[in-house]
Amino acid sequence: MAKEKNKTRTAFLLDVYKPIKPFGQSVFWRGTSLWLLISLFYFLYNAHPIYTNPEFDNARMLIKGAYIIFNILVFPYTYFTLKFNYRLKDDFRDPSIIFFVLLKRVGLLVATRDFNQIAGLFKVKRFNNFCLTTLVKGFYLPLMALFMFHHSTTVQSLLGRMSTPMGGIELTNWFLDLVYNSLFIVDTGIALIGYGLEIKWLGNKTKSVEPTMFGWAVALMCYPPFNEISGRYFPLQDRNDLFIPITDEQRIFVRIIIILLYVIFVWGTIALGVKFSNLSNKGIVARGPYKYVRHPAYAAKNIAWWFEHLQYMKDGVNVIPLLCWNMIYTLRAITEERHLMKDPEYKEYCKKVKYRFIPGLI
């Protein structure tokens, strides 16, 4: 078994090296392979029923603009990267080369009808990592665009009300709504860059991706369309029968606490910067809130949910669903750490930052 695996790996490495020389051919084949890969997803976003839904219209327009720019820059980028930022070891993780190898194997499969041409690739760790990385980007990129446009549309609507006379409470709520949605424009905008602009020059190439189905499951159930199912099992209700009657001023105070928690959440995204990505290790970040806890964003978001639903807990409503969502995010943190622990840098990070969620507690 080990001999067969080594043989498969050797064959894959030989395939990797074949398209890299001479220089001109390498630029052409790498650029063409990368163009085909991106074009495949561009076609998917414009053909699949989920993405042709009107709610994705703005996201598709953004992706179309990015695709046009990509078409212009793909070959210059490939040329300058090979000319001025080339390292031999990077070829083994280069998506353009790995996709080129896949296309070559597909051609051999058609010619020989030997399914081992494809099956053998899945015995190679680098190929599996390429497939998982592609899935992560393909799934999350349009979602982040969708979320960003949702919040930007809300901000535009709020700004349109600036000329409307508002009293103290109404004005304060308007301002807090503006801050809340602006925070998430920043959050999703950075996420878009993290998913859509992974290049050597930024140092944010994916090292590895969560390898287990359970790790993927607890992450995906937090995002559309999968959260529609998990939301049915753990529904959060906003009913008018308040657990504790509070004044408008007290409600404003609670909202300020929620905003501050989401500031921490977005601070975490800013700290990750171009390395932002779910389910992926793009390099260990120890700045910003990550200097104090290992999962500041998860902690801030889950605590914020308790404050958001604090007033809607009469007769225990929302308590069990909130506890379930807390458990889901705890499992996300555990599976992420199990994955990241394979990176020696993360082990060192955990020695310095001992707490997962709240400094001095847990």
N, C-alpha and C positions, 0 to 999 in steps of 0.2 A: 504493500500500500504506500509506504513512504517513498519507495523507488518510483512508483507511478506518479505520485504527487510531484516529486522533484523533476521528473521528465516533463510533466505538464507545465511546471513553472519555468523550466529551461526553454521550452517551446514558446511560451509567452514572452519571455525576455528577448528571445531572438526576433520575434515579431515587433517588439518595441523598438529595437535598434535599426531595423531595416529602413524605415522611412526618414532617418535623420540626416543622411548624407546623400548627395552633396547639398550645400547650403540652400541654393535656389529651389531645388526640389523639396527640401524640408519645409521651407516657408510655404510653398504652394500646398503640399499635402496636409500639413498641420492646419493651415488657415482654412482650407476646404473642409477638412474633417470637423473643425470647430464650428464653421458656418452651417454644416449639415445638422450638427447636434442642436444648435440653438434654433435653427429653422424648424426642426421637428417639434420643439415645444411651442414655437410661435404658431405653427399650424394647429396644434392641440388647443391652444387658448382661443383660437378663432373658429374651431369646429365642434368642440365638445359642448353638449347641452348645458353643463354647469356654468361654463365660462361665457356662453352666448346669452345667458340670462341678462336682462337689462341692468340688474344691479352691478354687473361687472363692466358696463359700458365704459366708464371712466378709466377703470383699470386696464382694459384692452387698449384704449387710446394711448395711455402712458406706455404700455408695452410696445405698441406699434412705433411710437416715437423712438423708444430705446432700440428697437430692432433696426430702424433705419440708420441710426447712428452706428450701431454695431456693424452693419453691412459696409459702412464707409471705413471703419477703423480696423476691421478684423485682420486684414493683411498687413497694414502698417504696424499694428500692435505685434503681430507674430514676428515680423521682420526685426523690429527694434528689441523685442524680448530676446530673440535668439542671438542678435548681434551684441547686445550690451548687458544682458542679465541672464546668461545661460549657465546652468550647472548641470553636469551629466546626470546626477542623481535625481534631478527634478523630472527627467523623462519618465521615470517609473510611476509618477503620479499625474502626469500631464493628461488632462481629459481628451485633448485632441488626438494624442497618440493612441490612448486606450480605445477611444471610439473608432479610430482608424483600424486598429487590430480587430475590433468587433466586426466592422464592415467587411474586412478581408475574410474573416472566418465565416461570415454569412455567405459570402460568395463561394467559398470552398464547400460549404454545406449544400448549396444549390447544385454545384458541379458534381459533388461526390455522393451526396445524400448520406453523408457520415455525420450523425448528430453529435459525435464526440468533438467535432470542431467547435461547437458552442458549449457543450456540457463541460468540456475541459477548462474553459475560461473560469467557471464558477468555483474551481478548485484553487484559484489564484486570489490571494487576499487583496491585492491591489485592484483587481477587476471588481470584486465585490464592494470594495470601498467606493469605487467610481460609481457603481450602480446606485448605492445607497445615497451618496452625495447628490447625484442627479435627481433622485426622488425627493430628497429634502428640499432642494431648490425649486423643483418643479411644482411642488405642493404649496410651499409657503409664499413664494414670490407674488402670485396674483392675490393671495389673501391679504398680504400686507398692503398692497396697492388698494384693495377694496376698503380696508379699515382706514387708511390714510384719507381717502376721498370722502368717506363717511364723516370723519371728524372735520375735514376742511369745509365740507358743505355746511355743517352745523355752525362752524365759525363764521362763514360768510353770512348765514342767516342771522346770527347774533349781531354781527357788525351792521347789518341792515337795520337793526332796531335802535341804533345809537341816537338817531334823531327823535325817537319816541320818548316823551317825558316819563320818567320812572321815579317812584318814591324810594326811600331808604332801603327797605327789605327787598323790593323788586330789583333795585339797582345792584345790590350786593349779590343776589342770586344770579343776575345777568353776568356780573363780573366773574363769579365762581364758575359758571358754565363756560365762559370764555377761556379761563385758565385751564379748566379740566380738559377741554377739547384740544387746546393748543399743546398741552403736554403730550397728548397721544398722537398729534401730528408729528412732533419731534420723535417720539418712540417708534412709530411705524415708518417714518422717513429713514431713520438710521437702520431699521430692520431691512428695508428695501435695498439699501446700499450693501448691507451684509450679505444678502442672498443673491443680489444681481451683479455685484462687482467684486468677484473673488479673483484677484490677479496677483501674480508674483510681486509686482512692484509695491503692492500694499502690505505684503507679508501676512495675508489672511487666507492662505490656502488651507483646505480642510485636511487635517491629519488623520482623523478617523471618525466614524459615525456609529451611533448606538447600534450594537449588533443583535439585540434580542427583540423578539416580537412583543414581549411585555413592556419593554421600555418605549417602543413605538406606540403601543396601545394607550398607555397612560398619558402620553404627550398628545396624540391625535384626538383623544376624547375631549380635549379642551378647546378644539377649533372646529369651525364649520367644515363639512356638514355633519361631522361625527358628534359634535356637542349638542346637536338637536336630539340625539338619542339619549346621551348621558343626562341632558337637561330634563328629560321626561322622568328619569329615575330619581334625579336630585333636583327637583324644581325649587326655584327661589321666587317667592310671591311678594308682591308689593300691595298689601291690602290696607284699607283705610282704618281698620280697627287697631289703633295703636296700643303697643305693649305698655308704654309710659307716655301719657299726654305731655307734650312739650310745646313751648312757645316758639314763635317764629325766630326769635333771637337765639334760642337754644339750638334750633335746627341749623341755623347759620353756623354756630360754633362747631357742631358735629361735622358739617360740610367742610369747614376749614381743616379739621383733623384729617378728613378723608383726602383732601387735596394735598396736604403735607405728606401723607403716606404714598400718594401717587407721585409726588416729587421724588421720593426715595426710589420708587419703582423706575421712573424714567432716568434718574441719576445712574442706576445700574446699567440701563441700555446705553447711555452716553459713555460710561466707562468701558463697556465692551467695544463700542465703536464699530469699525469695519469687521471686527471678529464676531459680531453678533450672529447667532444661528442656533436654532433648536436642534437637539439631537446630535450635535457635531462638536468636535474638538478642533478649534482653529488656533489653539494656543492659549495658555493660561493667563488670565488677567487678574492682577492683584491690586488694582488701583480703585479709587472711588469707594463706594460702599463695600466692595469686595475686600478691602483691608480689614473690615470688622466682622463680617459674616460671609459664609460661602454662598448663600442664596438670598441676598437682600431683596431681589425683585419678587420672588415667591412669597417671602414673609410679608412685605409691604402690601401686596395685592390681597392676600388672604385676610390680613387684619382689617384692611379697608372694607372688605366685603361685610365683615361683622358690624362695622359702624354704619355702613349703608343700609343694612337690614335690621339694625337695632330697634328701630321704631315699629317694625312689622313682625314682632315675635309673640303676639298674644296667643295664649294657649299652646305655646311651644312651636308655632309655625316658623319654619326656616331653620330651626336649630339643627335638626338631623341633616338636612341637605347641606348646610354650611360645614358641618363636621365631615361629611362625606367629601366635599370639595377640598377641605383641608387635608384629608387623607390622600386624595388623588395627587395633590401637589407635593405632599411628603414623599409619596412613591416616585414622583418625577425626580425629586431631589436625590433619592436613594439610587435610582437606576442611573441617573447622570453620574453620580460619584463612582458607582461601580464601573462604569465605562471609563471615566477620566482617570481612575486609579491605575490604569495601564500606562499612563504617562508619568514618568518619574518626577517631572516638574510639578505635577498636581499633588503628588505625595508630599513633596517638600512644602507646598503651599498649605496643605492641611495641617502640617505640623505647626505652622505659624498662625493660621486662622482656625481655631479649634471649634468654633460654634457654627452651626448650620444656619440658624434663623434669627436668634436674638442674642446679642452679646451677653455673656455671663450666665445664660439660662440654658438654651438648647441649640 
